[in-house]
Amino acid sequence: MKRQVKRTILEQAKDWFESEKKVVLARVIQTWGSSPCPVGSYMIVNDKGEFSGAVSGGCVEANVIQECLDLIKNNNSFKQLEFKVADDNAWDVGLACGGEIKIYIEKINS
């Protein structure tokens, strides 16, 4: 089942490339404690803010999407994001699970 989900996300990325949209891949690279999505989970985001997949079960997706859009806007290639329960903004972004996650975002080319 997981293989089918990944294929669907990759097919979506291909469709976005073909319609000349810019695409960013967000990947969970490290977790600690409670985390809804394991290392290796990913989502894609295009320059219109559309997305497919998940990196946190919804708790920080809005923030990750905004970071992906900023990456495109500022013409950067990659960035590492870190969400910790100890951060002042942990509750603001919805990281109420008590865990920590690191997410790597990078622009991908067709």
Steps between C-alpha positions, in 0.01 A plus 500: 500500500777747588661445159178609327486823704857587402426431135197728513709783646766454233233497229362824644848657490533394136164661418610824668829500308312452175281800582819700571450533875796512736511214752658458843547166675468498881639192677504395865867436577492456878245452778513479877222398736146503374478566128202422275714445188820291502837586348472476122147643482467774244278744323531717192396863472466706184538873446121546529495351852341172393643195676487122510624268774573572867793563730325542832148371491378858462655662807768707322403465134388864462837622622689256275294608198580866573872417531483319163334802339766728652772270363356540149443875539856562623645267234677284758579133445446345843442561868476293818203562729487396863194486721552439871249494779736731693481769230291805584297442184442125557139551601449770235585259218308218667785281627298385798601131473805548722746389234760664282547478125755618246384554145724561200347697214652527153399617157485214255537508125313299245 
